[in-house]
Amino acid sequence: MQEAKIIRIGAKATDHKEPILLFFGEGVTEGLEEYSIVQKIADPLAIELAVGDKILFGDATYYITYVGPYANQNLQSIEHVSFVFSDEPKEKMASSVYLTPTKVPTITTGMKITYQG
C-alpha cells in the first residue's frame, strides 16, 4: 500500500466532460498543469497496480478493472496516471487505469490517495 497527497489541482483538471482525471507528480509540465492533479507519492517505486486492486480517493473506494501496459511504469517514474471512470472501451489507453464505480470522485487539495496493491 502506498499513499499520495494531492498538492495542487489545475484549473481545468476536474471541469471537463470526460470521465478522466490526470494525475502527475510535481514535475508536471507547464502546459499540462492546468489539466492535471498534482500528487506527491511517498514511494512511487513501490507501486505495482493490478486488476482487482483498490484505489481510495479520500474515503471513496474504487476497484481497478484494467491497467494499461505503461501505467505502472509512468506512476513509478513521473507519478503520472490517467484514471478513467467508465466501462472499458474496445480500444483502451495504454497509460490509463480504468476504475469502477464509474462516478468521478470529488478531489480536493490535501486529499489522501491510497494505492492498495
C-alpha positions, 0 to 999 in steps of 0.5 A: 500500500502506498499513499499520495497527497494531492498538492495542487489541482489545475484549473481545468483538471476536474471541469471537463466532460470526460470521465478522466482525471490526470494525475502527475507528480510535481514535475508536471509540465507547464502546459499540462498543469492546468489539466492535471492533479498534482500528487506527491507519492511517498514511494512511487517505486513501490507501486505495482497496480493490478486488476482487482486492486483498490484505489481510495480517493479520500474515503471513496473506494474504487476497484481497478478493472484494467491497467494499461501496459505503461501505467505502472511504469509512468506512476513509478517514474513521473507519478503520472496516471490517467484514471478513467471512470467508465466501462472499458472501451474496445480500444483502451489507453495504454497509460490509463487505469480504468476504475469502477464505480464509474462516478468521478470522485470529488478531489480536493487539495490535501486529499489522501490517495491510497494505492492498495496493491 
